[in-house]
């Protein structure tokens, strides 16, 4: 199948479960115009294409791809966190992570690669894995992938006591992020992580749970049982692809013994 602007717009509309009429209403255009754009009879203006992207909540990276298919230049840049223009975002990110000490907190990109983490997260992972184990799990020099580190047989999975309970929910969370982004490359990455981790891809489904406010991770570390849940944050008004794809995950204890583990002097002295 030849990739065209029309076929990609149809893919996104179907991905968002929108009819042509529903999309037309959201974008404040006629259904006929939507039809003409999709079948190639009409070429949308840059403004119209951006309006359709907004109506379908298409991520910034994918908007650039659609603009390119229509013959327009990219609207959004992908800037490294270490670039001067990103300093306000980086400062906020560093403040958020370090303020969360002595509890673990980290930031990941669209592939769930860890791009920043606080000292508590560094200490915690160092207690569980040495450098060679991290390399073995991630198969990449200098990259630590949170999804793979969690699911790999030699990763966090071996420490999680309630793995059978947590695994379907964890995979569902990742697959929902994939579905929200609509990014084919990210979907392929997740499938490869599942394959490397020797986990069944049949579990890549949108499960509907919610019997509990949270399902904690119950880990056995240093002879102690720890119980943690996490809260994930995103950038509110991103106008850069890096910012749009950034996720910050902060971990919290569900009991006093877990809190004591992370606040004790012996943990923070590592």
N, C-alpha and C positions, 0 to 999 in steps of 0.2 A: 504493500500500500504506500503510495506516494504521500509524503508529509507536506501538507499545505496548511495555510492559515485556516481555511474552512474546516478541514478534518480535525485540526487541533482545537478549534473553538467548539466543535461538536463533542470532542472527547471531554473537554472541560465542562461543557454544559451537562453532559450525561453523568460525569463524575460528581457534579453537584446536585444531581437529581432534579434538574430544571427542564421544563418544557420550553419551547421557543416563546410561547406566550408569557410564561413566568419570567424568563430572562428579559423579554421586551419590557415588561412592567417594571422590573427592577432597574433597568437601564434607561427607562423613560424614552423608548423608541418603539417603532411599530414592529409587529411580528413579521411583516413582509420584509422589512429591512434586515432583520436577523436572518431570515431565510435566504435572502439574496447574498448576504455576506458569506454564509456557510456554504452555499453552492457555487460561489465564485462569480456570480453575476454582478456583484457590486464590491468595490474595494473600499473598506472603511477608512476614514481619516484617522490620523494619529489620536485626535481627541476622542473619537468614537471608540476606537480600540481600547483606549485607556478606561473609558467608561464601562465597557463590557468587562474588562479585567476587574474593576472595582466591584461590579455587580456580582461577580462570581468569586470574589475574595481570592483571586489568584496571587500566589506569592511573587515577590519582586523578581526573583531569578527567572521564573517562568514568564513573567510579563515581558522581560527583555527578549526572550526567545520568540514570543508572539510578534513583538515589534519587528524583529529581524525578518520573520517570515513575510511580514507585510511590506518590507523594504524600508523600514524606519530605523534610525539609530537607537541605541539603548537609552533607556530613561534613568536607569539606576546603576550606580557603581558598586563594585565589590572591593572594599577597602580593608586592608589589614588592620588589626587592632593596635598595632604599634605605630601607625601613621599619625602625624600630628593632628589631623582633622578629627580623629577618633578619640582624642584625649579626654573630652568630657565623659564619653561612654566608658572608656577604660577606667577612669578615676571612679566612676559610680560602681562599676563592676568590682574593682579591687576593694572599695569600701564595703560593698555588700558581702563579699566573700570573707574578708578579714574580720568584719564585725560579728560574723556568725561563729568565729572561734569561741570556745574550744570544740564546737561541733563541726562535722564535715560539711563542706559546701564546695560546689564545682560548677563550671560552665562548659557546655558542649556545643559543637557546631551541628550542622544538619545531618552528619553521619554519626553523631554521638561521640566524636573524638573530643577528648578533654582538652580545652584550650587554656583554661585557668582553673586553679583550685587553691583553697586556703591551706594554711599550715596544718590544721587538724586533719584534713583529707590526705595530705602528703604523709603525715605520721601514721595514719590508720592503714593506708595501703602498704607502707613500708613494713609494718608489723605483719602483714599477711603475705607479701610477695617480695622476693629479691629481684634485682634488675634482670637477671636471665629468665626468670619465670614470666616477667612482664613481656619480654621480647618474644618468648615462646608463644604466649597467648595471642599477642597482637600481630605477630608476623611482620611488623614494620618497625624500623628504627626511629625512636623519638616520638612515637605516637601511641597514646593509650586510649583505647576505645571503651567507653563505659558499657555499651551494650554487649560487646564481646567479652569484656572482663567479667561481666555478671553471668553470662550464659555458658561460657566455656567450662568443660569438665574440670579443668585445673584452676578455674577462676573463683570468683566469689561464691559461685554455686555450691562448692564443696563445704562452705561454712554456713550456708543458709539451711536452718533446720526445717523450715516450713516450705521448702522448695516446691513441692507438688502443689501447694496452695498458691504460692506467689508466681510461679512461672507462667501460667495462662494469663494472669492479670498483667504481668510485665510485657509479654509478647503483644497482648491486646493494646496496651498503652503505646508501644512502638508502632504497631500497625495502624493505629488511629492517627498517629502523627504523620505516617506515610500517606494515609488517605487524605488527610487535611492538606498536605503539601502538594499532592498530585505529582510528585517528582519520581519519574520512572527510575532514575539512577539510584535514588535512596531506597526504593522498593527492592531493587536488585541487590543493593548492599545488605539490606536486612535479610534477604533470602540467603545470601552467602554467609552471614553471621550464623544463621540457624543451621546451615549445612556444616560449617566448621565446628559448631557446638554440638553436633550430632543430635539435634532436636528436630522434631517432626514439623515440617512446614504446614501440615494440615491444621496446626493450632493457630495459624495466622488468620484469625477470624475476629469479627467484632462481637465479642461476648458482652452481654448485658448483665452486669452485676451491680451491687450496691446494697447488699444486706448489712454492711458495716460502714461506718464513716470512713475508716481506713483499714487496710490490711497491712500490718507491719512486717518488715523483714526481721526474722528472728535468727540471729547469727550466734554461733558458738566461737568465741575468740578468747584466747588466753585462759581457757577454762571457765569463762563467764558467758552467760547468755545475755545477749544484747537485743533490744527491741527498738527498731527505728522506723519512722515513716518520713516521707519527703514531700516538700512543696516546690512546685516548678513555676518559675517566673519568666516572662518574656518582656522584650522592649515594647513600650506602649505605642509609639508612633514612629516606626522605623522608615527611613528613606534611603537606607543603604542595605545591600544584600547581606553583608556580614551581620549587621544589627538585626535584620529581619529573621535570620536563622539561628540566632543565639538563644540558648536555653540555660537558665540557672537553676540548679537543683540544690536545695538546702535540706539537710537531714535533722530530724528532731527525735528526742527520746520519748517513748511511751511510758516509761517508769523511772523511778528514782535511781535504781541500781545502774541503768544505762547512762543516765546523766552523770552519776558519780564516776563511772568508768572514764568518761571523756574529760571530766574536770579534775581528776586526781593528778597529783604532782608527777607520779611515775609515768603517766601517759604523755604529758606535755614536756617531760624532760628528754624524750626520745629525739 
